[in-house]
Amino acid sequence: MLARELTTDLAVLERLVAPDGKDVVDVGCGAGALARELSARGARVTAVEISEQQLTAAIARDRGSGARYLIGRAQSLPIPDGRVDVAVFMRTLHHVPPADLTLALREARRVLRPGGVVYVAEPLAQGDYFTLTRLVEDELEARGAAQGALARAACAGLARTVTVDYEVRLSVAGVVALRGRLVGADPARGPIFDARRAQLTAAFERLGEAGEQPGERCFVQPMRADVLHAV
């Protein structure tokens, strides 16, 4: 097997779809890091999350980037038809319920302008970080369902035209930081994490490799990026 390129999510996104200066919707923006990065590069970003609570961190950290924040779901984007050049699912498609995956991709197609693209970057169910995080939520089936929906993209009026596998390096400062990453993506994980903290701590100390700072662990996460065009 050929070695995957070790890079960043943003570098792959920029190389494949060149979002600078374009209208972009960030579907499932989380804490808003991608929205801020793209805004700083000249993109006009609309960032969507499922609730006011989920948008709180993104808005608090924005500090005038110019991004617009809206409440909505991938299955029903709060955006009129044909308004964006790039619809981005950055590590978020697998969070859509499996029965709604094709609907979410169809919604992304709906909001595209002619010539626009849907960009999906998904973590693969591989590596030490997946082994660690599945102790909180086993996303094996969810990630598989997302890849299945991409393989059936024609059902959403899309063609999967470019696929790139790569790896990113994740540095996690400690177990508290790990909790922040996992629970920030889904607050419902909090009680599960807390109930399994001892098991997670042992796994955290065993997996990955030591980072530069005391208590830090580093993980290599395999990723897959897809570019889809309307058909």
N, C-alpha and C positions, 0 to 999 in steps of 0.2 A: 504494500500500500504506500502511495506517495505521501510524504509528510505534508501536513496542512501548513499554510502560512500562519505565523503568529503575528497578529496585528490587533487593531481595535475595531469595534463595531462602527464607529464613526468613519474611519478610514475606508472601510469596505462600502458603506453607504455612499460616501462622496464619490468613490471611484465608479460605482455602478450606475448611479442615477443623477449625480451632479446637482444636488438640491439648491445650491447657492442662487439667490435671486428668484426663486420659484415660490409658488404658493403650495404649502405643505400642510397636511393634516397628520398629526402625531396621535395615533389611535391607542389609547391607554398610556398616557404620558407619565404616570407615576409621579415622582417628585420633580419632574420637569427638566432634568439634566439635558436630555436631547433637544427639547424645545429651545432651551437657552443657547446651546451650542449652535444650532442651526440658525437661530435669530442673529447671533453674533456674526455669522458668515453671510448674512444678507438675505436669508430666506424669510418669507412671510408665513409665520407658523400659527396654525390653530391647533391647540392642544386639548384633547378630549379625555375626560375621566368620568367614572360612573356616578360619582356623588360629590357633593360639596366637601365632605370630610376627606375624600381621596384627593381633592384638589388643593387642600389647605397648604400642604408642604410646598407644592409647586408655586403657588402664588406668593407664599412668604419668601421664597428664595429667588424670586424673579428679578427684583430690583431694576425694573425698567427695560427689560430686554426687547419689548415690543410684541412678544407673543400674546395671542388671545387665548383665553381659557374658557372652555365650555363644558357643561355637564351633559353626558350622553353615553350611549353604548355603541359598540361596534356594529350591532345588529340594526341600529337605527340612528345613524349619524346626524347630528343637529346642523347639517350643512346642505344648502340647496344643490340641485343637480349641476354638474359640470363646472365646479368652482376651483378645483385644485389640480396642480400638475403632478404631485406625488402624494400618495396615501401610504403612510409608513406604519407597519406593525413591528415595533422593535421589542422582541421577546414577549409579545403580548397575545399573539394569535391563539396559543394553546390555553389561554385563560378563558376564551370564549367557550360556552358549553358545546360539546361535540355536535349536538343536533342543530346548532345555529352557525356552524363554521362557514358553510356555503353562503348563508344569508349575509354574514359579515363580509365575506369577499365580494358578494354582489353589491353590498352597500358601498364598499370602497370603489368599485367600478362605477357606480352611479355618480359619485361626486367628482370623477375625473373629467378634465377637459379632453378634447380630441388630442391624441398623442401622449396623454399622461400615462403614468405607470403606478402599479401597486408594488410596494417593496416590503418583503417579509423577512425578518431575521429571527431565527428560532434556535434556542439551545437544544442540542441533541442529547438524548438520554444515554450519555456516556461520561466516563471520567470520575475522578474523586469528588468533585463538587456535587455532581448528581448523586453519588453514593451518600454524601453527607446530607444534602437537603431533602432526600426522599424519606429521611427519618421524621421529617415534619409533614411533608405531603408528597406522596409517591405520584409523580406526574408522568409515569411511563405511558399510561394509556392516553392521557391528554396530549402529550407531545406526539405520540403516534397518530392520534386523530387529526392533529394539525397538519402533519405531513400527508396524511391521506387526503385531506381536503385540498391541499395544494396540488396533489397528483390529479385530482378531479376538478381542477380550476375551470375547465370548459363549462361545467355546470353553472358557474357564476359569470360566464361570458368573458373569461380571461384565458390567456395562453401563458404558460410558464416558459419564458424564453431564455432566462439566464439562471443558472444555479452555481453557487460558489460555496465550497466548504472551507472553513478557516478556524482558527483558534484564538481565543483571547485569554489574557492572564488576569486573574482576579486576586486582589490582595485584600484580605479581611483582617482587621486589626485585632480581633478577639471574639469571644463568644457573644459579648454584648453587641458588638458590631454586626455579627452574623444574625442575631435576632432582629436588629434594626432593618437589615436587608430583606429578610424573609417576611417579617410582620408588616413592614412598610408596603410590600406588594399586596398583602392580603391580611387585614387585621384579624380575621378569623383564625389565623395560625398562632396567635399569641398564646392562648391557653394550651395548645398542643406543644408548642416549644417549651413552655414553662414546665409542663409535666414531664418532659423528656430531657430536661437540661443536662442531667448527669450523663446520659447516653450520648447526647450531642457534644458535650465537652470532651468526652473520651474520643469520639470519632474525629472531632476537630483537631485534637492534638496528634492524632495518628495519621490522618490523611493529608495530602498535599505536601508542601515543603515549607521549611521555616522561612519567614520573611526577614527583612532588614531590621525591623523594630521588634522589641521584646513582645512575645505573645502573638505576633503576626503570622498568619499562614497564607501561602500562595497556591492557587489552583489554576490549572489550564482547562478551560471550558471549550469543548468542540461546538462549533456553530455552523448553521447553514443559512445562506442568504439567497432569496429568490426575487427575481424581477418578473412581473407579470404585466402583459399588455392586453388592452381590450380587443376583443374579436367580434 
